[in-house]
């Protein structure tokens, strides 16, 4: 059993020593540095940034919808077999190539105001996206504050556990000397050995909690678990003036004007209102202006040339009634024409044409699609109004809860502080009596454990109050710093 205790003690000291060495070599991060890193690498923030970029594209597209659309078309083809001869307009077995080209433009002159209203709606949606991005960043910041504060709290608990361990170790050293001198019984030494083992377990548990909180902080920042990370432990002094700023109703009124989730919710309502006007645009006629140019050519005409009419017609057979050898021929009059050179460029010039048209569309009956679109837009507006109320309720409840928790933590801190002062005096008196043999080990152990627990409760109340206070300062628009 003695060998087992010695082994456990050595392992514990190695563990604590390794942690201390690691903490000394770790890179120390302030809260602001953690926040900056997390905002740069957080995937939710990156995803929301992409949504903002998409909204920017939608807005730009809706603006460009006011401009005409212009399209160019061209084609080239080869034909074999039976086709229409463009010279004689007769179906023949031919091989020919042909091409065509056109340029057309279309412009919406009036569409019931849908395009202009869509631009307004997309502007509102872009602003909402930017507010949602800010809200996502705020969520990351609040999460970082939680994990960062947990690390500081657990570091303080570890320091407290180590102080208790060192106090018991010093007491054990003195007791061993007194036992060796014969002034104390051996049982006093054994009792302190057991107490020291209990203190070692407290150190191990505190160190485990610190490592877990550090891992959570790394994961929230998207740092690998193996990364070196130490936090700067600030000097935080609490005083009664901090309580003067805790007014849930006032803080909520300030937050309602500045928090991006409220601006986004109100923006969704505004966008939904515009959406109703966009949908109503389908009730109105639309007018479009179209214009274009086109031309074409044929290889047969280019190869055989252009023919000029002479005014003299000749009957040309185009088939037979009956058999081809003894049937009656069927003829058609064809004008005798003189062949002229007809290059492709000349064809394209001669076949060049233009067109202009106005298209008016008047909706009369479209299966109530326009009416259904308006009804859906109105429902979307009502849903946006409900979601805006939900956002305000959530914000108010969060601030009220944080305010109540901060006041409770402040009261607990004051009470714990008084308790620690009393326990420290009690422990000093008990420790002195124990060294003089006037108190037994049980009294010493109880006094030490009470002091350790009271200090832990004081730290818990302190950082609970600090965390809630920072949340309230955040909702007041104050910079986050420890």
Secondary structure, 3 states (H helix, E strand, C coil): CHHHHHHHHHHHHHHHHHHHHHHHHCCEECHHHHHHHHHHHCHHHHHHHHHHHHHHHHHHHHHHCCCCEEEEEEEEEEECCEEECCCCCCEEECCEEEEEEEEEEEEEEECCCHHHHHHHHHHHHHHHHHHHHHHHHHHHHHHHHHHHHHHHHHHHHHHHHHHHHHHHHHHHHHHHHHHHHCCCCHHHHHHHHHHHHHHHHHHHHHHHHHHHHHHHHHHHCCCCCCCCCEECCCCCCCCHHHHHHCCHHHHHHHHHHHCHHHHHHHHHHHHHHHHHHHHHHHHCCEEEEEEEEEEEEEHHHHHHCEEEEEEEEEEEEEEEECCCCCCEEEEEEEEEEEEECCCHHHHHHHCCEEEEEEEEECCCCCCCHHHHHHHHHHHHHHHHHHHHHHHHHHHHHHHHHHHHHHHHHHHHHHHHHHHHHHHHHHHHHHHHHHHCCCCCHHHHHHHHHHHHHHHHHHHHHHHHHHHHHHHHHHHCCCCCCC
